[in-house]
Amino acid sequence: MKKYQNEKSREDYLSLDTMFHKAFFKACNNSFLDRHYQSINSMIETMRHYISISNEATDKSLDNHLAITDLIIQGKIDQAIESLEEHIVRWSRRSIIDLS
Protein backbone atom coordinates (compact mmCIF):
# COMPACT_ATOMS: atom_id res chain seq x y z
CA MET A 1 0.00 0.00 0.00
CA LYS A 2 2.85 2.34 0.83
CA LYS A 3 4.05 2.67 -2.78
CA TYR A 4 0.60 3.95 -3.78
CA GLN A 5 0.64 6.89 -1.37
CA ASN A 6 1.16 9.70 -3.83
CA GLU A 7 -1.09 11.96 -5.83
CA LYS A 8 -0.95 9.85 -9.01
CA SER A 9 -1.74 6.59 -7.25
CA ARG A 10 -4.30 7.79 -4.71
CA GLU A 11 -7.13 5.79 -6.32
CA ASP A 12 -4.98 2.65 -6.24
CA TYR A 13 -4.20 3.30 -2.58
CA LEU A 14 -7.88 3.77 -1.75
CA SER A 15 -8.76 0.54 -3.55
CA LEU A 16 -6.15 -1.32 -1.52
CA ASP A 17 -7.41 0.39 1.61
CA THR A 18 -10.92 -0.88 0.88
CA MET A 19 -9.55 -4.37 0.29
CA PHE A 20 -7.70 -4.18 3.62
CA HIS A 21 -10.87 -3.25 5.49
CA LYS A 22 -12.89 -5.99 3.81
CA ALA A 23 -10.19 -8.58 4.60
CA PHE A 24 -10.01 -7.36 8.19
CA PHE A 25 -13.73 -7.86 8.74
CA LYS A 26 -13.67 -11.25 7.00
CA ALA A 27 -10.74 -12.33 9.20
CA CYS A 28 -12.75 -11.48 12.32
CA ASN A 29 -14.91 -14.46 11.38
CA ASN A 30 -17.92 -12.67 12.78
CA SER A 31 -20.81 -12.70 10.33
CA PHE A 32 -22.60 -9.93 12.27
CA LEU A 33 -19.65 -7.52 11.93
CA ASP A 34 -18.97 -8.50 8.35
CA ARG A 35 -22.61 -8.11 7.30
CA HIS A 36 -22.95 -4.71 8.95
CA TYR A 37 -19.65 -3.49 7.55
CA GLN A 38 -20.87 -4.47 4.07
CA SER A 39 -24.10 -2.57 4.66
CA ILE A 40 -22.25 0.71 5.32
CA ASN A 41 -19.19 0.15 3.13
CA SER A 42 -20.32 2.37 0.24
CA MET A 43 -20.85 5.29 2.61
CA ILE A 44 -17.46 4.68 4.24
CA GLU A 45 -15.74 4.53 0.84
CA THR A 46 -17.31 7.81 -0.22
CA MET A 47 -16.18 9.52 2.98
CA ARG A 48 -12.72 7.95 2.71
CA HIS A 49 -12.30 9.48 -0.77
CA TYR A 50 -13.14 12.94 0.58
CA ILE A 51 -10.82 12.82 3.57
CA SER A 52 -7.91 11.08 1.83
CA ILE A 53 -6.94 13.98 -0.37
CA SER A 54 -3.60 14.51 1.36
CA ASN A 55 -0.58 12.32 1.94
CA GLU A 56 -0.90 13.15 5.64
CA ALA A 57 -4.30 11.42 5.80
CA THR A 58 -3.15 8.33 3.95
CA ASP A 59 0.13 8.18 5.90
CA LYS A 60 -1.75 8.22 9.20
CA SER A 61 -4.22 5.62 7.95
CA LEU A 62 -1.46 3.28 6.78
CA ASP A 63 0.47 3.74 10.03
CA ASN A 64 -2.68 2.81 11.96
CA HIS A 65 -3.29 -0.27 9.82
CA LEU A 66 0.30 -1.46 10.20
CA ALA A 67 0.26 -0.92 13.96
CA ILE A 68 -3.03 -2.80 14.39
CA THR A 69 -1.83 -5.65 12.17
CA ASP A 70 1.49 -5.91 14.05
CA LEU A 71 -0.29 -6.01 17.41
CA ILE A 72 -2.56 -8.81 16.20
CA ILE A 73 0.42 -10.79 14.87
CA GLN A 74 2.16 -10.36 18.24
CA GLY A 75 -0.94 -11.63 20.02
CA LYS A 76 -1.50 -8.30 21.78
CA ILE A 77 -5.22 -8.36 21.17
CA ASP A 78 -6.23 -5.86 23.87
CA GLN A 79 -3.74 -3.32 22.51
CA ALA A 80 -4.92 -4.04 18.95
CA ILE A 81 -8.51 -3.37 19.99
CA GLU A 82 -7.45 -0.12 21.67
CA SER A 83 -5.57 0.97 18.54
CA LEU A 84 -8.53 0.02 16.37
CA GLU A 85 -10.86 2.09 18.54
CA GLU A 86 -8.49 5.08 18.30
CA HIS A 87 -8.31 4.63 14.52
CA ILE A 88 -12.10 4.60 14.20
CA VAL A 89 -12.56 7.63 16.47
CA ARG A 90 -9.80 9.59 14.70
CA TRP A 91 -11.27 8.73 11.29
CA SER A 92 -14.78 9.68 12.45
CA ARG A 93 -13.61 13.04 13.79
CA ARG A 94 -11.69 13.78 10.63
CA SER A 95 -14.76 12.88 8.55
CA ILE A 96 -16.96 15.23 10.55
CA ILE A 97 -14.47 18.10 10.36
CA ASP A 98 -13.60 17.65 6.68
CA LEU A 99 -17.17 17.14 5.52
CA SER A 100 -18.69 20.04 7.46
matplotlib code that plots the C-alpha trace (Angstrom):
import matplotlib.pyplot as plt

x = [0.0, 2.9, 4.0, 0.6, 0.6, 1.2, -1.1, -1.0, -1.7, -4.3, -7.1, -5.0, -4.2, -7.9, -8.8, -6.1, -7.4, -10.9, -9.6, -7.7, -10.9, -12.9, -10.2, -10.0, -13.7, -13.7, -10.7, -12.7, -14.9, -17.9, -20.8, -22.6, -19.6, -19.0, -22.6, -22.9, -19.7, -20.9, -24.1, -22.3, -19.2, -20.3, -20.9, -17.5, -15.7, -17.3, -16.2, -12.7, -12.3, -13.1, -10.8, -7.9, -6.9, -3.6, -0.6, -0.9, -4.3, -3.1, 0.1, -1.8, -4.2, -1.5, 0.5, -2.7, -3.3, 0.3, 0.3, -3.0, -1.8, 1.5, -0.3, -2.6, 0.4, 2.2, -0.9, -1.5, -5.2, -6.2, -3.7, -4.9, -8.5, -7.5, -5.6, -8.5, -10.9, -8.5, -8.3, -12.1, -12.6, -9.8, -11.3, -14.8, -13.6, -11.7, -14.8, -17.0, -14.5, -13.6, -17.2, -18.7]
y = [0.0, 2.3, 2.7, 4.0, 6.9, 9.7, 12.0, 9.9, 6.6, 7.8, 5.8, 2.7, 3.3, 3.8, 0.5, -1.3, 0.4, -0.9, -4.4, -4.2, -3.2, -6.0, -8.6, -7.4, -7.9, -11.3, -12.3, -11.5, -14.5, -12.7, -12.7, -9.9, -7.5, -8.5, -8.1, -4.7, -3.5, -4.5, -2.6, 0.7, 0.1, 2.4, 5.3, 4.7, 4.5, 7.8, 9.5, 8.0, 9.5, 12.9, 12.8, 11.1, 14.0, 14.5, 12.3, 13.1, 11.4, 8.3, 8.2, 8.2, 5.6, 3.3, 3.7, 2.8, -0.3, -1.5, -0.9, -2.8, -5.7, -5.9, -6.0, -8.8, -10.8, -10.4, -11.6, -8.3, -8.4, -5.9, -3.3, -4.0, -3.4, -0.1, 1.0, 0.0, 2.1, 5.1, 4.6, 4.6, 7.6, 9.6, 8.7, 9.7, 13.0, 13.8, 12.9, 15.2, 18.1, 17.6, 17.1, 20.0]
z = [0.0, 0.8, -2.8, -3.8, -1.4, -3.8, -5.8, -9.0, -7.2, -4.7, -6.3, -6.2, -2.6, -1.8, -3.6, -1.5, 1.6, 0.9, 0.3, 3.6, 5.5, 3.8, 4.6, 8.2, 8.7, 7.0, 9.2, 12.3, 11.4, 12.8, 10.3, 12.3, 11.9, 8.3, 7.3, 8.9, 7.5, 4.1, 4.7, 5.3, 3.1, 0.2, 2.6, 4.2, 0.8, -0.2, 3.0, 2.7, -0.8, 0.6, 3.6, 1.8, -0.4, 1.4, 1.9, 5.6, 5.8, 4.0, 5.9, 9.2, 7.9, 6.8, 10.0, 12.0, 9.8, 10.2, 14.0, 14.4, 12.2, 14.1, 17.4, 16.2, 14.9, 18.2, 20.0, 21.8, 21.2, 23.9, 22.5, 18.9, 20.0, 21.7, 18.5, 16.4, 18.5, 18.3, 14.5, 14.2, 16.5, 14.7, 11.3, 12.4, 13.8, 10.6, 8.6, 10.5, 10.4, 6.7, 5.5, 7.5]

ax = plt.figure().add_subplot(projection="3d")
ax.plot(x, y, z, "-o")
ax.set_aspect("equal")
plt.show()
